[in-house]
Amino acid sequence: MLWMRMELPCWFVLFLSCLQSLSAHNDFFTSIGQMTDLLYTEKDLVTSLKDYIKAEENKLERVKRWADKMDSLTATATQDPEGFLGHPVNAFKLMKRLNTEWGNLESLVLSDTTDVFISNLTIQRQYFPTDEDQTGAAKALLRLQDTYRLDANTISIGDLPGVTHKSHMTVEDCFELGKIAYSDVDYYHTELWMAQALKQLDEGEESTLDKVTVLDYLSYSIYQQGEIERALEYTKRLLELDPEHQRAKGNLKYFEFQLEKAKKSAEEESAKQEERGKRETTEKKKKQKSQKTFSLIPERKKYEMLCRGEGIRLTPRRQSRLFCRYHDNNRNPKFVLAPVKQQDEWDSPYIVRYLDIISNTEIERVKELAKPRLRRATVHDPQTGKLTTAQYRVSKSAWLTEYDDPMIEKINQRIEDLTGLEMDTAEELQVANYGVGGQYEPHFDFGRKDEPDAFKELGTGNRIATWLFYMSDVSAGGATVFPDVGAAVWPKKGTAVFWYNLFASGEGDYSTRHAACPVLVGNKWVSNKWIHERGQEWRRPCGLSETE
């Protein structure tokens, strides 16, 4: 009777209790007629028991399939965790799995709450990604889609440059992206991803989602973008699948009414314009719209072009003035016998790159020290002068001092020896790791005249220069770009770039406005040193002209 030890569902126990109660008050053995009723009762009971067993077997089979799938996935992922998560789709799906799908699995098997796995899962879930994480990862995919001009199908099939862990998106994944865009009133991306979900359904992909649901979102998002005729087409297709869909039936009448209204309005407008012989109103509106759009997008457009490797190029004459050399910083004793390799990246502002300037051992140690301290990166609020988080900076950072490890002191000294600038007044070494689609939109490192209190609490003056270590290679994206001048510097592990934010006169160099492009594929680690004015009085004498 081993089978009796298994825990039965509440309804089953209640049924047995009722049966026992019934027999206690009725002497069934005294009447064959009454006993025959029990046969039917038992038959129903066996049928219910078989349904329960079948449901449990189906549940276990689903759990087993999930476990096998996760076993294969995690085995691959843990061989190269950073490389695996460097693919933005993998990172998004991880957020989605831990925030949503593991919760669904918990609900599936929660009938046995004494099970060690369930207890452990329930405890661990408090540390899982939240809805905010899942939404953030989804928006990162949308950002990558726009910046690098990727169509939804390219992302869905995982056909991204430099990927080592190719990952496909399911219909549910595409639908989830569309829903998040919809919640954000972003009908453009809603259409793109609902259309991709529909495409994969049309191609025969199995899914728990039905075409009616997808078409409902798709037609509405298209309507919201002003394309009533296309919205009407998709609504008709929806009604072919579900003729009784009430919202679609209402939308059909509304769209047809709006099209007829627009048609009459266009005919009336055409007649009026024909009488006047000109289109002043239309042309004026177009001109105003064009001027408004142009005034809003130039920097963003240049930024995205540079991220894609497009944009302004150096003329051959300017290019010919860029050199590479061995650098000893005016015969610094540490570099006389072993000068470092230095190359020009740009002429104005003058940006140089140092090659093989930080070793793999140093990089790993810096990352090891930084990982436990990583927090959401902050920016200086020009209004308050204090640090705050911002949506345009997607990364986590940590600050390391020379007291944390002798290696940090060694790295700081190396920067001082190569630049000739005082490090005692510089900020701590900031280590940053970019997340899914991680970026930092165009900004200045120095405080402008309209924000005089930007670094007041430091008491070391403005940021005179920036030193930036690249501590990883990035398969695709992740460049440091300077939109105003058209410069793009690409990450290369073990190198560092350096530029002055201020002219020798102390005036800010506005051409140093720069940005970190979204990481398309890969994992970007950097560390930077912001060097301040105080202590540089004799190391970099003040210039006489404003732009000297």
C-alpha positions as CSV (number, residue, x, y, z in Angstrom):
1,M,0.0,0.0,0.0
2,L,2.9,2.3,-0.7
3,W,0.8,4.4,-3.0
4,M,-1.3,5.7,0.0
5,R,1.7,7.7,1.3
6,M,1.5,10.2,-1.5
7,E,-0.1,13.5,-0.7
8,L,-3.5,13.9,-2.4
9,P,-5.1,17.2,-3.4
10,C,-7.5,18.8,-1.0
11,W,-10.6,18.1,-3.2
12,F,-9.7,14.4,-3.2
13,V,-9.2,14.2,0.6
14,L,-12.5,16.0,1.0
15,F,-14.3,13.5,-1.3
16,L,-13.0,10.6,0.7
17,S,-14.1,12.3,4.0
18,C,-17.6,12.8,2.6
19,L,-17.7,9.2,1.5
20,Q,-16.6,8.0,5.0
21,S,-19.2,10.2,6.5
22,L,-21.9,8.9,4.2
23,S,-21.1,5.2,5.1
24,A,-21.1,6.0,8.8
25,H,-24.8,7.0,8.6
26,N,-26.0,4.4,6.1
27,D,-25.8,0.6,6.4
28,F,-25.1,-0.1,2.8
29,F,-24.3,-3.8,3.4
30,T,-27.9,-4.4,4.4
31,S,-29.2,-3.7,0.9
32,I,-27.8,-4.9,-2.4
33,G,-29.8,-2.1,-4.1
34,Q,-28.0,0.5,-2.1
35,M,-24.6,-1.2,-2.6
36,T,-25.0,-1.0,-6.4
37,D,-25.0,2.8,-5.9
38,L,-21.6,2.5,-4.3
39,L,-20.3,0.8,-7.4
40,Y,-21.1,3.9,-9.5
41,T,-19.6,6.0,-6.7
42,E,-16.4,4.0,-6.8
43,K,-16.4,4.2,-10.6
44,D,-16.5,8.0,-10.4
45,L,-13.9,7.9,-7.8
46,V,-11.5,5.8,-9.9
47,T,-12.2,8.1,-12.9
48,S,-11.3,11.1,-10.7
49,L,-8.1,9.3,-9.5
50,K,-7.0,8.6,-13.0
51,D,-7.6,12.2,-14.0
52,Y,-5.4,13.2,-11.1
53,I,-2.7,10.7,-12.0
54,K,-2.8,11.9,-15.6
55,A,-2.6,15.5,-14.6
56,E,0.4,14.7,-12.3
57,E,2.1,12.8,-15.1
58,N,1.6,15.7,-17.5
59,K,2.9,18.1,-14.9
60,L,6.0,16.0,-14.3
61,E,6.6,15.6,-18.0
62,R,6.4,19.4,-18.5
63,V,8.8,19.9,-15.5
64,K,11.1,17.2,-16.9
65,R,11.2,18.9,-20.4
66,W,11.9,22.3,-18.7
67,A,14.6,20.8,-16.5
68,D,16.3,19.1,-19.6
69,K,16.1,22.4,-21.5
70,M,17.5,24.4,-18.6
71,D,20.3,21.8,-18.0
72,S,21.5,22.1,-21.6
73,L,21.2,25.9,-21.6
74,T,23.0,26.4,-18.3
75,A,25.8,24.0,-19.2
76,T,26.5,26.0,-22.3
77,A,26.0,29.4,-20.6
78,T,28.3,28.7,-17.6
79,Q,31.2,27.7,-19.9
80,D,31.6,31.4,-20.8
81,P,29.1,33.4,-18.7
82,E,30.2,36.9,-19.8
83,G,30.4,35.8,-23.4
84,F,26.9,34.3,-23.2
85,L,25.4,37.3,-21.5
86,G,27.2,39.5,-24.0
87,H,24.5,38.6,-26.5
88,P,21.6,41.0,-25.6
89,V,18.9,38.4,-26.5
90,N,20.4,35.9,-24.0
91,A,20.5,38.6,-21.3
92,F,16.9,39.6,-22.0
93,K,15.7,35.9,-22.0
94,L,17.6,35.4,-18.7
95,M,15.7,38.3,-17.1
96,K,12.4,37.0,-18.6
97,R,13.1,33.4,-17.4
98,L,14.0,34.3,-13.8
99,N,11.3,37.0,-13.4
100,T,8.4,35.2,-15.2
101,E,9.0,31.6,-16.3
102,W,10.5,30.3,-13.1
103,G,7.6,31.8,-11.2
104,N,5.2,29.9,-13.6
105,L,7.1,26.7,-12.9
106,E,6.8,27.3,-9.2
107,S,3.1,27.7,-9.5
108,L,3.0,24.5,-11.6
109,V,4.6,22.3,-8.9
110,L,3.5,24.2,-5.8
111,S,1.0,21.5,-4.9
112,D,3.8,19.9,-2.8
113,T,5.0,22.7,-0.6
114,T,7.2,20.4,1.5
115,D,9.4,19.6,-1.5
116,V,12.9,20.8,-1.0
117,F,13.1,22.2,-4.5
118,I,9.9,24.3,-4.0
119,S,11.0,25.6,-0.6
120,N,14.4,26.5,-2.0
121,L,12.8,28.1,-5.1
122,T,10.4,30.2,-3.0
123,I,13.3,31.4,-0.8
124,Q,15.5,32.2,-3.8
125,R,12.8,34.0,-5.7
126,Q,13.2,37.1,-3.5
127,Y,16.6,37.5,-5.1
128,F,15.5,37.1,-8.7
129,P,15.2,39.9,-11.2
130,T,12.1,42.0,-10.9
131,D,9.6,43.3,-13.5
132,E,11.8,46.4,-13.7
133,D,14.7,44.2,-14.7
134,Q,12.7,42.4,-17.4
135,T,11.4,45.7,-18.7
136,G,14.8,47.2,-18.7
137,A,16.3,44.4,-20.7
138,A,13.4,44.6,-23.2
139,K,13.9,48.3,-23.7
140,A,17.6,47.7,-24.2
141,L,16.8,45.4,-27.1
142,L,14.6,48.2,-28.6
143,R,17.4,50.7,-28.1
144,L,19.9,48.4,-29.9
145,Q,17.4,47.9,-32.7
146,D,17.1,51.6,-33.3
147,T,20.8,52.5,-32.9
148,Y,22.2,49.8,-35.1
149,R,19.2,49.7,-37.5
150,L,18.4,46.1,-37.0
151,D,15.1,44.6,-38.1
152,A,13.0,42.5,-35.7
153,N,13.7,39.3,-37.6
154,T,17.5,39.8,-37.4
155,I,17.3,40.1,-33.6
156,S,14.8,37.3,-33.3
157,I,16.9,34.7,-35.2
158,G,20.0,35.9,-33.2
159,D,21.9,36.8,-36.4
160,L,24.0,39.5,-34.7
161,P,27.7,40.3,-35.6
162,G,30.3,38.5,-33.5
163,V,27.9,36.3,-31.6
164,T,29.2,33.0,-30.2
165,H,26.0,31.9,-28.4
166,K,23.3,32.3,-31.0
167,S,19.9,32.5,-29.5
168,H,16.4,32.5,-31.1
169,M,13.4,34.4,-29.8
170,T,10.1,32.6,-29.5
171,V,6.7,34.0,-30.4
172,E,6.2,34.7,-26.7
173,D,9.5,36.6,-26.5
174,C,8.5,38.8,-29.4
175,F,5.0,39.3,-28.0
176,E,6.6,40.3,-24.6
177,L,8.7,43.0,-26.3
178,G,5.7,44.3,-28.1
179,K,3.6,44.4,-24.9
180,I,6.3,46.3,-23.1
181,A,6.5,48.8,-25.9
182,Y,2.7,49.1,-25.9
183,S,2.7,49.8,-22.1
184,D,5.2,52.6,-22.8
185,V,2.8,54.0,-25.5
186,D,5.5,53.2,-28.0
187,Y,3.3,52.0,-30.9
188,Y,6.2,52.0,-33.4
189,H,8.0,49.2,-31.6
190,T,4.7,47.6,-30.7
191,E,4.0,47.2,-34.4
192,L,7.5,45.8,-35.2
193,W,7.4,43.1,-32.6
194,M,3.8,42.1,-32.9
195,A,4.4,41.8,-36.7
196,Q,7.4,39.6,-35.9
197,A,5.3,37.4,-33.5
198,L,2.7,37.1,-36.2
199,K,5.3,36.2,-38.8
200,Q,6.6,33.4,-36.7
201,L,3.1,32.1,-36.1
202,D,2.4,32.2,-39.8
203,E,5.6,30.2,-40.4
204,G,4.2,27.4,-38.2
205,E,6.0,28.0,-34.9
206,E,4.1,26.3,-32.0
207,S,3.0,28.7,-29.3
208,T,0.5,29.1,-26.5
209,L,-0.4,32.5,-28.1
210,D,-3.0,32.7,-30.8
211,K,-3.0,34.9,-33.8
212,V,-6.1,36.7,-32.7
213,T,-4.4,38.2,-29.6
214,V,-1.4,39.3,-31.7
215,L,-3.5,40.8,-34.4
216,D,-5.5,42.7,-31.8
217,Y,-2.4,44.5,-30.6
218,L,-1.0,44.9,-34.1
219,S,-4.0,46.5,-35.7
220,Y,-4.4,49.0,-32.8
221,S,-0.7,50.0,-32.8
222,I,-0.9,50.6,-36.5
223,Y,-4.1,52.7,-36.1
224,Q,-2.3,54.8,-33.4
225,Q,0.3,55.7,-35.9
226,G,-2.3,57.0,-38.3
227,E,-2.4,54.2,-40.8
228,I,-6.1,53.4,-40.7
229,E,-6.2,51.5,-44.0
230,R,-3.5,49.0,-42.8
231,A,-5.2,48.8,-39.4
232,L,-8.4,47.9,-41.2
233,E,-6.7,45.1,-43.1
234,Y,-5.4,43.4,-40.0
235,T,-8.8,43.9,-38.3
236,K,-10.5,42.1,-41.1
237,R,-8.0,39.2,-40.8
238,L,-8.7,39.0,-37.1
239,L,-12.4,38.7,-37.7
240,E,-11.8,35.9,-40.2
241,L,-10.2,34.0,-37.4
242,D,-12.8,35.1,-34.7
243,P,-16.0,36.5,-36.3
244,E,-17.4,37.2,-32.8
245,H,-14.5,39.3,-31.5
246,Q,-16.5,42.3,-30.1
247,R,-13.6,44.8,-30.0
248,A,-12.6,44.0,-33.6
249,K,-16.2,44.3,-34.8
250,G,-16.4,47.7,-33.2
251,N,-13.0,48.7,-34.6
252,L,-14.0,47.6,-38.1
253,K,-17.0,50.0,-38.1
254,Y,-14.9,52.8,-36.6
255,F,-12.0,52.4,-39.1
256,E,-14.3,52.3,-42.1
257,F,-16.1,55.4,-40.8
258,Q,-12.7,57.2,-40.3
259,L,-11.5,56.2,-43.8
260,E,-14.7,57.5,-45.3
261,K,-14.4,60.7,-43.3
262,A,-10.8,61.2,-44.3
263,K,-11.7,60.6,-48.0
264,K,-14.4,63.2,-47.9
265,S,-12.1,65.6,-46.1
266,A,-9.4,65.1,-48.7
267,E,-11.8,65.7,-51.5
268,E,-13.1,68.9,-50.0
269,E,-9.5,70.1,-49.2
270,S,-8.5,69.2,-52.8
271,A,-11.4,71.2,-54.2
272,K,-10.5,74.3,-52.0
273,Q,-6.8,74.1,-53.0
274,E,-7.7,73.8,-56.6
275,E,-9.8,77.0,-56.3
276,R,-7.0,78.8,-54.6
277,G,-4.3,77.4,-56.9
278,K,-1.9,76.9,-54.0
279,R,-1.1,74.8,-51.0
280,E,0.1,77.3,-48.5
281,T,-1.3,75.6,-45.4
282,T,0.1,72.2,-46.3
283,E,3.5,73.6,-47.2
284,K,3.7,75.7,-44.1
285,K,2.9,72.7,-41.9
286,K,5.5,70.6,-43.6
287,K,8.1,73.3,-43.3
288,Q,7.4,73.8,-39.6
289,K,7.5,70.0,-38.9
290,S,10.8,69.7,-40.8
291,Q,12.4,72.6,-38.9
292,K,11.3,71.2,-35.6
293,T,12.5,67.7,-36.4
294,F,15.9,69.0,-37.6
295,S,16.4,71.0,-34.4
296,L,15.8,68.0,-32.2
297,I,17.8,65.2,-33.8
298,P,21.2,66.3,-35.2
299,E,23.3,65.2,-32.3
300,R,21.4,62.0,-31.8
301,K,21.6,61.2,-35.5
302,K,25.4,61.8,-35.5
303,Y,25.8,59.8,-32.3
304,E,24.0,56.8,-33.8
305,M,25.8,57.0,-37.1
306,L,29.2,57.0,-35.3
307,C,28.1,54.0,-33.3
308,R,27.5,52.2,-36.5
309,G,30.9,53.2,-37.9
310,E,29.4,55.8,-40.2
311,G,29.6,59.6,-40.0
312,I,32.4,62.1,-40.5
313,R,35.8,60.9,-41.6
314,L,39.2,62.5,-41.3
315,T,40.5,64.1,-44.5
316,P,43.6,62.4,-45.9
317,R,45.6,65.5,-44.9
318,R,44.5,65.3,-41.3
319,Q,44.9,61.6,-41.3
320,S,48.5,62.0,-42.4
321,R,49.3,64.0,-39.3
322,L,48.4,61.2,-37.0
323,F,51.3,59.0,-35.8
324,C,52.2,56.2,-33.6
325,R,55.4,56.3,-31.5
326,Y,57.2,55.1,-28.4
327,H,56.5,57.4,-25.5
328,D,58.6,58.0,-22.4
329,N,57.0,61.3,-21.3
330,N,60.1,63.4,-21.5
331,R,62.5,60.6,-20.4
332,N,60.6,59.6,-17.3
333,P,63.0,57.1,-15.6
334,K,60.4,54.4,-15.6
335,F,60.0,54.5,-19.3
336,V,63.5,55.3,-20.6
337,L,64.4,51.6,-21.1
338,A,60.8,50.4,-21.8
339,P,58.8,53.2,-23.4
340,V,55.1,52.6,-24.0
341,K,53.4,52.4,-27.4
342,Q,51.3,55.5,-28.0
343,Q,49.2,56.3,-31.1
344,D,47.1,59.3,-32.1
345,E,43.4,58.6,-32.4
346,W,42.2,62.2,-33.3
347,D,43.7,65.6,-33.8
348,S,41.1,68.0,-32.4
349,P,40.4,67.4,-29.6
350,Y,43.7,65.6,-29.3
351,I,43.0,62.0,-28.3
352,V,45.8,59.5,-27.8
353,R,45.7,55.7,-27.1
354,Y,48.3,53.8,-25.1
355,L,48.7,50.2,-26.1
356,D,49.4,47.2,-23.8
357,I,49.2,49.6,-20.8
358,I,47.3,47.4,-18.4
359,S,48.0,43.6,-18.1
360,N,45.4,40.8,-18.0
361,T,46.4,40.1,-14.4
362,E,45.7,43.7,-13.4
363,I,42.4,43.7,-15.3
364,E,41.2,40.6,-13.5
365,R,42.2,41.9,-10.1
366,V,40.4,45.2,-10.7
367,K,37.3,43.4,-11.8
368,E,37.5,41.1,-8.8
369,L,37.7,44.1,-6.5
370,A,34.9,45.9,-8.3
371,K,32.3,43.2,-8.7
372,P,31.0,43.1,-5.1
373,R,30.7,46.9,-5.1
374,L,29.0,47.4,-8.4
375,R,26.0,49.8,-8.1
376,R,23.9,51.6,-10.7
377,A,26.0,54.3,-12.2
378,T,25.3,57.9,-11.3
379,V,25.7,61.3,-13.0
380,H,26.2,64.8,-11.7
381,D,22.8,66.7,-11.5
382,P,23.6,70.2,-12.7
383,Q,20.8,71.6,-10.6
384,T,21.9,70.2,-7.3
385,G,25.5,69.3,-8.0
386,K,24.9,65.9,-6.5
387,L,25.1,62.4,-7.9
388,T,21.9,60.8,-9.1
389,T,20.9,57.9,-11.4
390,A,19.7,58.6,-15.0
391,Q,18.0,56.7,-17.7
392,Y,20.6,57.8,-20.2
393,R,23.4,56.0,-18.4
394,V,22.9,52.3,-18.4
395,S,25.8,50.7,-16.5
396,K,27.0,49.8,-13.0
397,S,30.1,51.2,-11.4
398,A,32.4,50.9,-8.4
399,W,35.1,53.1,-7.0
400,L,38.5,51.8,-6.0
401,T,41.2,53.5,-3.9
402,E,44.9,52.7,-3.4
403,Y,44.0,51.5,0.1
404,D,41.9,48.7,-1.4
405,D,44.9,47.0,-3.1
406,P,48.5,47.9,-3.8
407,M,47.7,47.3,-7.5
408,I,45.4,50.3,-7.6
409,E,48.2,52.5,-6.3
410,K,50.5,51.1,-9.0
411,I,47.9,51.8,-11.7
412,N,47.4,55.4,-10.4
413,Q,51.1,56.0,-10.4
414,R,51.4,54.7,-14.0
415,I,48.8,57.3,-15.1
416,E,50.7,60.0,-13.3
417,D,54.0,59.0,-14.9
418,L,52.6,58.9,-18.4
419,T,50.5,62.1,-18.3
420,G,52.7,64.1,-15.9
421,L,49.6,65.1,-14.0
422,E,49.1,65.0,-10.2
423,M,46.9,62.1,-9.0
424,D,46.5,63.1,-5.4
425,T,43.6,65.4,-6.4
426,A,42.1,63.1,-9.0
427,E,39.0,61.1,-8.3
428,E,39.2,57.5,-7.3
429,L,39.5,54.9,-10.1
430,Q,36.0,54.2,-11.4
431,V,35.3,50.8,-12.7
432,A,32.2,50.4,-15.0
433,N,30.5,47.4,-16.5
434,Y,27.8,48.0,-19.1
435,G,24.6,46.0,-19.0
436,V,22.3,44.8,-21.8
437,G,22.5,47.5,-24.5
438,G,24.6,49.5,-22.0
439,Q,25.3,53.0,-23.0
440,Y,26.1,56.6,-21.8
441,E,24.5,59.2,-24.0
442,P,26.4,62.4,-25.1
443,H,27.8,64.3,-22.1
444,F,30.7,66.5,-20.9
445,D,33.1,65.2,-18.3
446,F,33.8,68.8,-17.1
447,G,31.6,71.2,-15.3
448,R,30.3,74.1,-17.5
449,K,29.8,77.7,-16.6
450,D,26.1,77.2,-16.1
451,E,26.8,74.6,-13.4
452,P,29.6,76.1,-11.2
453,D,28.9,73.8,-8.3
454,A,29.3,70.5,-10.2
455,F,32.4,69.4,-8.3
456,K,32.3,71.9,-5.4
457,E,32.1,69.1,-2.8
458,L,35.4,67.7,-4.0
459,G,37.3,71.0,-3.6
460,T,39.7,70.1,-6.4
461,G,38.5,72.2,-9.2
462,N,37.1,71.1,-12.6
463,R,38.0,67.9,-14.4
464,I,41.0,68.8,-16.4
465,A,41.5,65.5,-18.2
466,T,40.0,62.0,-18.7
467,W,42.0,58.7,-18.7
468,L,40.0,55.7,-19.9
469,F,41.1,52.0,-19.7
470,Y,39.5,49.4,-21.9
471,M,39.4,46.2,-19.9
472,S,37.7,44.0,-22.4
473,D,37.2,43.6,-26.1
474,V,33.6,44.1,-27.4
475,S,32.4,42.0,-30.3
476,A,30.0,44.6,-31.7
477,G,29.2,48.2,-30.6
478,G,30.4,49.9,-27.5
479,A,32.5,52.6,-29.1
480,T,33.4,55.9,-27.4
481,V,32.3,58.6,-29.9
482,F,32.6,62.4,-30.0
483,P,29.5,63.5,-32.0
484,D,30.6,67.2,-32.5
485,V,33.8,66.2,-34.3
486,G,32.9,62.8,-35.7
487,A,35.5,60.8,-33.8
488,A,35.0,57.2,-32.8
489,V,37.3,55.2,-30.6
490,W,36.8,51.4,-30.4
491,P,37.4,49.3,-27.3
492,K,40.6,47.2,-27.3
493,K,41.5,45.2,-24.3
494,G,44.6,46.4,-22.5
495,T,44.7,49.9,-24.0
496,A,43.7,53.3,-22.6
497,V,42.8,56.6,-24.2
498,F,43.5,60.0,-22.8
499,W,42.3,63.6,-23.6
500,Y,42.1,67.0,-22.0
501,N,38.7,68.3,-21.2
502,L,40.0,71.9,-20.5
503,F,42.2,74.1,-22.5
504,A,45.4,75.3,-20.8
505,S,43.6,78.5,-20.1
506,G,41.1,76.6,-17.9
507,E,38.2,77.1,-20.4
508,G,36.2,74.0,-21.3
509,D,36.8,72.3,-24.6
510,Y,33.3,71.7,-25.9
511,S,34.5,69.5,-28.7
512,T,35.2,66.8,-26.0
513,R,31.4,66.0,-25.6
514,H,31.3,62.3,-26.0
515,A,29.2,59.2,-25.5
516,A,29.5,55.4,-24.9
517,C,27.6,53.6,-27.6
518,P,25.2,50.8,-26.7
519,V,27.0,47.4,-26.5
520,L,25.4,45.3,-29.2
521,V,27.2,42.0,-28.6
522,G,29.8,41.4,-25.9
523,N,30.6,42.5,-22.4
524,K,32.2,45.9,-21.9
525,W,34.4,46.6,-18.9
526,V,36.2,50.0,-18.5
527,S,37.9,51.9,-15.8
528,N,38.5,55.6,-15.8
529,K,40.4,58.3,-13.9
530,W,39.0,61.8,-13.8
531,I,41.9,64.2,-13.2
532,H,41.2,67.6,-11.6
533,E,42.8,71.1,-11.8
534,R,44.3,71.4,-8.3
535,G,47.9,70.3,-8.2
536,Q,48.5,70.8,-11.9
537,E,49.5,74.5,-11.6
538,W,53.2,73.7,-12.3
539,R,52.6,70.6,-14.3
540,R,50.4,72.2,-16.9
541,P,50.9,76.0,-16.8
542,C,48.0,78.2,-17.6
543,G,47.7,79.4,-21.2
544,L,47.3,83.0,-22.3
545,S,44.6,82.6,-25.0
546,E,41.2,81.1,-24.3
547,T,41.7,78.1,-26.6
548,E,45.4,77.5,-26.0
